[in-house]
Amino acid sequence: MPKLFIGGLAENIQEMELAIFVSLHGRVDTIKVVRDRATGKCKGYAFLEIPDLADAKNIISMLDGETFKGNVVTIKINPDTPVVTKPFSKNNDSFKKKRPRVSKG
């Protein structure tokens, strides 16, 4: 499921307004408007989850650089953070004994 970054949003944007704006050009599963914790105002960007790549590309091609609520918005695919796995190692600290076992006998 592609994730989109949308920047250049007005500080008073509401999720429903953004949903209506974007959904004219493709399906949207979730919208997360990033807000300031103290004020509740939008920090100027949001993340969208789009069900398929074709819809994501259509949203980008139709809306990137367009004006929304007085601001020019930027939309791009937000690549997922790659999963980094550590190779198994017998010397890994998580396998070291933290304290000696004491028998209760």
C-alpha positions as CSV (number, residue, x, y, z in Angstrom):
1,M,0.0,0.0,0.0
2,P,1.7,3.2,-1.1
3,K,2.1,6.1,1.3
4,L,2.0,9.7,0.2
5,F,3.5,12.7,1.8
6,I,1.6,16.0,1.2
7,G,3.3,19.2,2.2
8,G,2.4,22.9,2.1
9,L,-0.9,22.5,4.0
10,A,-2.6,25.4,5.8
11,E,-2.4,25.3,9.6
12,N,-6.2,25.1,9.9
13,I,-6.7,22.1,7.6
14,Q,-9.2,19.4,8.6
15,E,-8.9,15.8,7.7
16,M,-12.3,15.8,5.9
17,E,-11.3,18.7,3.7
18,L,-8.1,17.0,2.7
19,A,-10.0,13.7,2.1
20,I,-12.4,15.4,-0.3
21,F,-9.6,17.2,-2.1
22,V,-7.6,14.1,-2.7
23,S,-10.4,11.5,-3.2
24,L,-11.5,13.3,-6.4
25,H,-8.4,11.7,-8.0
26,G,-8.0,8.4,-6.2
27,R,-9.0,6.2,-3.3
28,V,-7.7,7.0,0.1
29,D,-7.6,4.6,3.0
30,T,-6.2,6.7,5.8
31,I,-5.1,10.3,6.4
32,K,-2.8,11.5,9.2
33,V,-2.5,15.3,9.4
34,V,0.5,16.0,11.6
35,R,-0.4,18.6,14.3
36,D,1.4,20.6,16.9
37,R,0.7,19.0,20.3
38,A,0.4,22.3,22.1
39,T,-1.8,24.2,19.6
40,G,-3.5,21.5,17.6
41,K,-2.6,23.3,14.4
42,C,-1.4,21.5,11.3
43,K,2.4,21.5,11.0
44,G,2.0,21.9,7.2
45,Y,2.1,18.3,6.2
46,A,0.2,15.0,6.2
47,F,0.6,11.3,5.3
48,L,-1.9,9.4,3.2
49,E,-2.3,5.6,2.7
50,I,-3.5,4.8,-0.8
51,P,-4.8,1.3,-1.7
52,D,-2.9,0.9,-4.9
53,L,0.0,2.4,-6.9
54,A,-2.2,3.5,-9.8
55,D,-4.3,5.7,-7.6
56,A,-1.2,7.1,-5.8
57,K,0.4,8.1,-9.2
58,N,-2.9,9.7,-10.4
59,I,-3.2,11.7,-7.2
60,I,0.4,12.9,-7.6
61,S,0.1,13.8,-11.3
62,M,-3.2,15.7,-10.7
63,L,-2.5,17.5,-7.5
64,D,1.2,18.1,-7.0
65,G,1.8,21.8,-7.4
66,E,-1.9,22.7,-7.2
67,T,-3.3,25.3,-4.8
68,F,-5.4,24.0,-1.9
69,K,-6.9,26.4,0.6
70,G,-4.5,29.2,-0.5
71,N,-1.3,27.1,-0.4
72,V,0.6,25.3,-3.1
73,V,0.9,21.6,-2.1
74,T,3.6,19.2,-2.8
75,I,2.8,15.5,-3.0
76,K,5.2,12.6,-3.4
77,I,5.5,8.9,-2.6
78,N,6.9,8.4,0.9
79,P,9.0,5.2,0.7
80,D,8.5,2.8,3.6
81,T,11.4,2.7,6.0
82,P,13.4,-0.4,5.1
83,V,13.5,-3.2,7.6
84,V,17.0,-3.7,8.9
85,T,17.7,-7.0,10.3
86,K,20.8,-7.9,12.3
87,P,22.6,-11.1,11.4
88,F,22.5,-13.8,14.0
89,S,25.6,-13.8,16.2
90,K,26.4,-16.1,19.1
91,N,28.3,-13.1,20.6
92,N,25.1,-11.0,20.6
93,D,24.7,-9.3,24.0
94,S,21.1,-10.5,24.4
95,F,22.4,-14.0,24.8
96,K,24.8,-13.2,27.7
97,K,23.7,-14.1,31.2
98,K,22.6,-11.0,33.1
99,R,23.1,-12.6,36.5
100,P,24.2,-16.0,37.7
101,R,21.5,-18.5,38.5
102,V,21.2,-19.5,42.1
103,S,19.8,-22.9,43.0
104,K,17.1,-22.9,45.6
105,G,17.9,-26.1,47.3
